Amino acid sequence: MNLQVNFILESERRSGSTISLKFVVRVVAVVVPTVLIMTCISLFMLADSASRTVKLREQEKKKSEPKVKQVAILQTELKDTQGIQDLLDGWKASRFEWQILLTQLQISAPVHLQLIRIAADEQMGLADNVPARTLNLALRGKVKGDQSQDDVKALRVGLKFSPAMTSLVDVVEVKRFAKSEVAEEKEEVRVFEMECKFYPRKIIPPPVKSGK
Amino acid sequence: MVMGVVGGVGAIFALINFFIVPTIADWKKDSAKALELEKKIRQDRDVIRTYGDYQKQLEQTQESIRVVSSRIPMPVLGNYLLAMEDSVRAAALGLDLVVKSVSDNDIIEPWGGAGLFKIYRVRVVIQSGYAEFIRFVSNIETENPLVSLGGVSISARAETPERHDISFIVGWMIWADPEKRPAFITAVSSNAPIKAEIGNNP
């Protein structure tokens, strides 16, 4: 019978592998805290840097705020001023040019036609809910000769369709065409009444009153 | 040794939970805030860059209004009619017509009560031939682009067929409250009443 005698004490026993558990524990005990500490330091530095950046940006923003407010004030002032400009331009552009109207009336009236009354009624009204000038022109006249009807039609056409008037005049209506009631006037004299309605001309609404 | 390991794990856990995680959260929050602030600062810079353009536009618009507003008459001791009559009679100079009267008609507010402007209107009565009347009207309209005519009434006269009875309204744009004109007008203002001269085009 073979006997195995072991003279090595327990405490003298060593592992056969190159890495012992003790070694691993020692390494972990050093590396892990080191990594953790390095991580903490890096995180702290990053967080601190981000915090400083925020503070810097906030200071920069505060510096630019008054200038941004100045621009906003300037924009408002410009808008108000442009409103005044629009108002003046709108008033100028909306006026009926009487020199043109009267000249066109003269040009459109045939030779044998005589106007005895011209009456214009200009009012301030609304067009598409915007203040606008409106104009109605009432004409009364006499015409004689065989062509009296044609002459009145020619006047109507001239007032409605001539280049100077076509964009101004909406409707031209002959309200009356009849024999003259004046005894002294000859048989061929006719009296007529005509109404011209012009397109409304919008003026621009005003800005809010600036008491500056 | 076991106690050591447990203690170590506990310390690591506390470090992660009470320092690392909150620090990461703060870092993320601050980074996002910094990005947002940078974006707003860029926007502010873009806005600030427009100041010069707006200033220029404002000056041009104000100058344009100043020029036109020189055609807006001011009252003379609270009276507009004197200057208006002068203006009307000046437009008739050199024409073969008779200005019979120039009188107050009304004051209207086409834009409602809150506007900067009103329209002061006078009624003019003349005797004139048709062609002369056209010239008269042309003089009035040319002298001031803010003046407008209305209420024209022309009636033939049996006794003088070449002259007619003519009545019409002339309206001038006036300040609703001259004391409350915009500051940029009062800052450089002649304050002189409108001059009644033919051909004094703006």
Interface residues (C-beta under 8 A of the other chain):
Chain A: A29 V32 L36 T39 C40 L43 F44 L46 A47 A50 S51 T53 V54 R57 E58 E60 K61 S64 E65 K67 V68 Q70 V71 L74 Q75 E77 L78 T81 Q82 I84 Q85 L87 L88 W91 K92 R95 F96 E97 W98 Q99 L102 T103 Q106 Q114 L115 I116 R117 I118 A119 A120 D121 E122 M124 P131 R133 L135 I203 P205 P206 P207 V208 K209 S210 G211 K212
Chain B: G8 I12 L15 F19 I20 T23 I24 D26 W27 D30 S31 K33 A34 L37 E38 K40 I41 D44 R45 V47 I48 T50 Y51 Y54 Q55 Q57 L58 T61 Q62 S64 I65 V68 S69 I108 P110 W111 G112 A114 G115 L116 F117 Y130 A131 F133 I134 V137 S138 E141 P145 L146 S148 L149 G150 G151 V152 S153 I154 S155 A156 F168 I169 M173 A176 K180 P182 A183 F184
